[in-house]
Amino acid sequence: IRMELIVTLLALIVLRIVEVGLHFWYIRWQLESELAKVETADGKEVARSYMEEQGKYYEVRDKESIELHMQLLLSLGFVLLFGSVIPIVSVFALVMFVTTLRSAVYMHTHLMKRPIPRRALGIGPWQHLVVGLTVAGILMGGLTLSFHGVLLRDAPTVARVSFCLAWFAGGLAVFAVATLLLPSEDPTTALLVRRRAYVESRLHTKLGTAMLTSRKDGLSPAQRRVLRVASAAKALRQAENWGVLAEE
């Protein structure tokens, strides 16, 4: 099983590199073939704009994000589940992490369209999966040491099961203590929340004032929309000038 796990991680690393290479050459082939067609039809070179080039790139949607997280979670699962049996697998998982993250950065900056801001739920569900893998890894380590380790090779089944349960309980206790000692939230989270709340309150105040002014002046609906957008932009600039979005 050791060689199978190592070969699996190596195959994932190589496939990730090949995937990025294929995406790169496919995008370049599309761009070059389009330029060749335009040059053949008109007889002269045509300068392609940035937006036209972006139109040939891949889109960044939920599917691409899930695939990226799945690759990282898969390599992490190898370490958490089989790290007690094959410690060297952590080295290959580290290489897998570096390759996946760096290739994702390259694809997002060179091969994918500029993402459109969308409302998202965050990475909370992935955190639940990581916790589940951690608990499963603790149990897997206890089972491996109990039934395949040298320490309890000639021990009765009751002793093995007792050792496995004690290992599992001790691992959960250590995990709980580490969770308490190492907070999961960054100290700057509250600061960012306050900044956002302040900017939103300023925008709401400006929008309300603009709407009242537009009703008094008898402006058309189109003029009211323009006034609201201008007031919101002005409020955002004021918030930035006042240092609300700067470092405290």
Secondary structure as UniProt FT lines:
FT   HELIX           2..42
FT   HELIX           50..54
FT   TURN            55..56
FT   HELIX           62..82
FT   TURN            83..85
FT   TURN            87..88
FT   HELIX           89..110
FT   HELIX           124..148
FT   TURN            151..154
FT   HELIX           157..181
FT   TURN            187..188
FT   HELIX           189..217
FT   HELIX           221..241
FT   TURN            242..245
//
